Amino acid sequence: MNHTDPTDSETSDADRSSTDTLGMTRSDTTAKVKASIKKRYARERRFRLYGLIAILSSLSFLAILVFTITKNGLPAFKQTFIQLDVTLDAKTLGLGDEPDQAQLLKANYNGTIKKALLAQFPDVKKRKDKKALYKLISKGGQYDLQRQVMESPDLIGQSKTVWLPAGDDASGYLKGMVDVTIPEKKRRFKDNQIEWIESLKQDNRVAERFNWTFFERGDSREPEMAGIKGALFGSILTLMVTLILSFPIAVASAIYLEEFAPRNKWTDIIEVNINNLAAVPSIVFGLLGLAVFINFFQLPRSAPVVGGLVLSLMTLPTIIISSRAALKSVPPSIRDAALGLGASNLQVVFHHVLPLALPGILTGTIIGMAQALGETAPLLMIGMVAFIVDVPATITDPATVLPVQIFQWADLPEKGFVEKTSAAIMVLLAFLVAMNTFAVILRRKFERKW
């Protein structure tokens, strides 16, 4: 006969209770872990979603900006011309029997154009209407006619059919920039001017051509005659000075600090100051250039040489930092191998380390030059905001640069300068994109992996 021990029953019940409790604890723990993992995954999905939204928003704003600039700037690459039959008689031009080049230069070409317009529209009698008629042709038309006569003086006394640039308002109307639905009193281009231009259009005396003037001439008070050649050459000369000064100094400084300088508090102070200079607002460098280069050294105001000096100071920290990073990326084994073969420290740097770091150095230099190309504030401080018509030939000639030219045009009230501003921005962006693309190509072509 078997007897059951009461203590065994109690132990069994306790074990079951403990097992049940442990099972419930494990189940709760598993549920909590699963819930925690679920929340973590949800947070990660939200974070990726926020990042995607941020990227799409940035791309959307960029697309809107590029679309707006392109839409406003494309009309500037077209120029409207009007055909006129001009009679180059000596009396109207105010010339004698045998005029020389000086007399041809000062002849009354504007009066000849006005006479041709009145001959085209003989019904125009009132003085107010005549003034409105004359505005169909740009003031720069007289210079085009002047150039033709000076190239061929035998044209005097003859009648000639010429194509002359249309005025700003007439060109804007033909490009669809004039809202004819608003009352006549509230718009610059009047109804009678619309009738005249439509009459010329019906007679096939109006044509649109590529606007070479935009690339072949300097600044002008007349929007249809304004171009970027002067600003473009000023930017090129300024960047040449900047590159010649900043590249060797920055690379030499980076080589010394990275390869030869002792590690002490003085070099630490220099490194901290270089990093701080990279974050200094650009207008501070403009104030420095105004105080030192213009007021103290008496260098010419609004000249590429001063602009290059100022931009060199601004780009030096950027090129030094990027050059040091490129030198650091060269593996120490290259240096150790060269030293082991008996090369001096100078030979190690210039024969082995520098050639391998050169792609990174060039990339940083191009990025620094692109940054300098887009700068406006420091150049405003040294007077490069002046109205410059002539194209600079040397680094000491008065000049302006493309960003400053854009700044000036954006502040002018004429509608023609709106499209010129956007077109100049397109040209500037094209240069910046080209320079950054060139930097990426250099990096990928010469970069080596160890």
Phi, psi and omega in degrees: 000124182269138177245132180269128180281125180302328181293326178296321178296319180293321179295318180299316178298321180294320179296317180297319179297318180294320179295316179299317180296316180296321178296317178296321179296315179296320179296318178295318180297317179298318179296319179294319179296315179298318178296320179295317179296320179298316179295320181296315177297322179296320178295320179295319178296319178296319180297316177297322179296317179297319178297318178296319178296319180297317180295314180297323178296316179298315179295324179295314179297320178296317179297319178297317180297312181296319180297316181296314180296317181295317180299317181284332187270333183302319178300337181290341179275003174241139179235137182267134178238147178240134181271131178227150174259104184257145175250114186269064179277146185296328182294313179295322180286345181075038183249158175272197183289316181233079183288144175265183183295324179295320178290321177298325181294327184257012183293162185274072179287330179296320177295324178296319179293318179298319179296322179292322178295319179292328177289328178287326180234079185291345181283348181282114184240324185288149181297320179297319179291324178297317179298321178293323179294318182298334182287351177295332180256136180294151175296338177285351179298326180295329179286326175295317178293322177301315181298319181294319181290320181291331176284328180226081182299341180290354177289341181296130183094357181248165172259141186216141175268122184232152173256120183241147181294138179286156177293168184300313182292319178295318178296319178297323178294315181292336177271002178080021182266359180253123179275104183279356181280340180280157182303150184300325182294338184263006178231153183285324183270111189275172183295319180295326176293324176297318179297316181295315183291325177292324176297316177296323179295319178294329179274009181060036178256013178235133180215151175248132179229167176296137187276081176292337178303326182298330181256347187255352183233162177273197183291157180207156175285339178266121186299327182287345180253357183283141179221176185249009184299315180298315180293324180294314178293323176298319178295318181296314180296319180296318179292328176297314178298318180299314182293316182297324182276314190280323186297305181295321181294315182294316181293318178297319178296318180295319179296316180296312183294327185271328189248332189238333187292137176290152180273098178215185186292332181291316177293327176297319178296318179297316181297318178297318180293323177297316178296324178290323180296330179294340182257002180288135177303141187296332181295335177296321177294327175296318176296321178296316178297321178297317184286320188268302189285325184265307184285322184270308182274353176059038175285156184295136178289149176060037180246147179301332180295320178288318177300320178294321178297316180294314180291333175296315177300323184286324183272344180306309180301320180297314182290322179297313181297314180293325179292320177295321177297321178294321178293322178294331183288345177287126184299143177299335180299330177296315179295315182297319180295318180294318177296323179295333178272003175097011179285147175283168179300321179295319178293323179300315184291309189275338180263338187234308186287311185298315177301325180285330180272351186301319178303316178295323178295315179295322178298313178297324179294317180295320178296320176296321177293322177296321176297318180294325180298327182268004182280142179236313189304311182294331181283332175296325183289337182257014171090012180280016176266004182292156178281107184245119180266318184286152178275126181292141179253333180229172183285353179255357178284150175300137184204165170231175180235167188298314179298322179290324176298319177297318178299319181291314182295326182295341183264359182269147188279338185294141181294329180299330179284343177295312179290326177294322178298312180295321179295320177295323176297319178299318178295316179297316178296324178297318177295317180296317179296319179297317180293317179291324176295319177298321178296318179295319179297316177300317180299313183288330183284320187254353182292137179239145179245138180245000000 
